[in-house]
């Protein structure tokens, strides 16, 4: 069993990845209970306090049953980076492994997981004047600029992710080289060479059905009210955190730009596209053992995992 593999501390690190709504959280809670593990979230939206429903954050009951880390770290108007996640989550994982515990990293944020396992290319120091100049441009203008200067990075960065778009352009203008080229030249040692990497997937129709059900459940659980509450508390709909799936959609409803029905329809469509991008990222990761939850029940997968 994983918990009994004492030859290497990093063999007690399990990394559970997969697209949104595939069933990571449910399986992780059961696996953590069986292995007496602690969960380290690798979700780039779980870090925000007050953003609970739309991020499918672990409930208070879940967090009481199993210790969770890297949840509720900052307010929605604060900034956070994948590099910072790698440092903070790495310190937690190291402490758990040093104490003989099993660390279970769970999430769908590929860049966060990469930052934890291998680190990230640091790049040049930010140039405030250049960054401010770039932020003054329209999003579609920045997107075209990135596609022209660094098409590889443009293919990896979501069109709505202005933080990463601006950073990629900033690196290009400061170094004269595409950030994708600099990243590929930078060799990253595997911080946890014996970690067990597990990928969860489902048949497309099954996954899409679950995504639609999750969106409907979030609406019933009060996503619209949560977004309105955040705005009332002073958090602008233009904040990077509020561009999260669900929050930007319901924000358009609050502004009177979309009906609720249109927002729900678009949210389902955009979440499916997001899940597809997640799978593309994780399929490119080396050493991942994949389990199809459509063909194998949760019990069967759980049994296989605890005997790895």
Secondary structure, DSSP 4 states (H G I P E B T S, - for coil): -GGG--S-GGGGEEEEEE-TTSSHHHHHHHHHHHHT-EEEE--TTTTBTT--TTTTPPPHHHHHHS-EES-S-B-TTS---HHHHHHHHHHHHHHHHHTTPPEEEEES-HHHHHHHHH-----SPP-HHHHHHHHTS-HHHHHHHHHHH-HHHHHHS-TT-HHHHHHHHHHHHHHSS-HHHHHHHS----TTTT-EEEEEE--HHHHHHHHHHHHHHHHHTTHHHHHHHHHHTT--TTSGGGGSTTHHHHHHHHTTSS-HHHHHHHHHHHHHHHHHHHHHHHHTSTTEEEEETTTS-HHHHHHHHHT-
